[in-house]
């Protein structure tokens, strides 16, 4: 089994794109896919997201084991590199990033996230798995104060409880056990600027109409552009499809 991919990353209604995506494929079929959403003004968000993605990708290339510990180690290295950059540039701790990453050899996968960059798994026409944001609205959902549908558009949606570069809490949520991949499994890693304007049902509906992964991303992008207000956030995504020949990619 192989994981085939397509990706996009756009500035949206902003002057600068503080999102960053990274993909590293190694001989033998192992791969690492990362999406990050930088936080902080004056280009610090862009620096944080790029630094996190580059560090995680390099860590994976140096130690391409498809394990929970390998992924956690890469994320910790990314966090420490952001802290070092803050110190070296006298930057305050507003230079942070949300991130989601998946590593796989085509047979199993591990993933982790920090903040509100999401990872979805679709299987047999349904949402099989979805990460839970480290955000104030998600905490309200967990406490039973609001419904999950209220996260989109919530006034505190951008208030994150965890992020890389944060001195308070950067702890990732990570998959405990290896995820066994089946042919036809679909993965989507995306920033909040993407998922805010495309709900899960619409993701599935657009998949059913799509010719390939690129077409799927572009169909969802059209929904974003129709709904997002002027000056809307950057949006980025990586889509993956498990297959033996890549016909659908």
Secondary structure, 3 states (H helix, E strand, C coil): CEEEEEEEEECCCCCCCCEEEEEEECCCCCEEEEEEEEECCCCHHHHHHHHHHHHHHHHHHHCCCCCHHHHHHHHHHHHHHHHHHHHHCCCCCCCEEEEEEEEECCCEEEEEEECCCEEEEEECCEEEEECCCCEHHHHHHHCCCCCHHHCCCCCCCCCECCCECCCCCCCCEECCCCEECCCCCEEEEECHHHHCCCCHHHHHHHHHHCCCHHHHHHHHHHHHHHHCCCCCCCEEEEEEEEECCCCCC
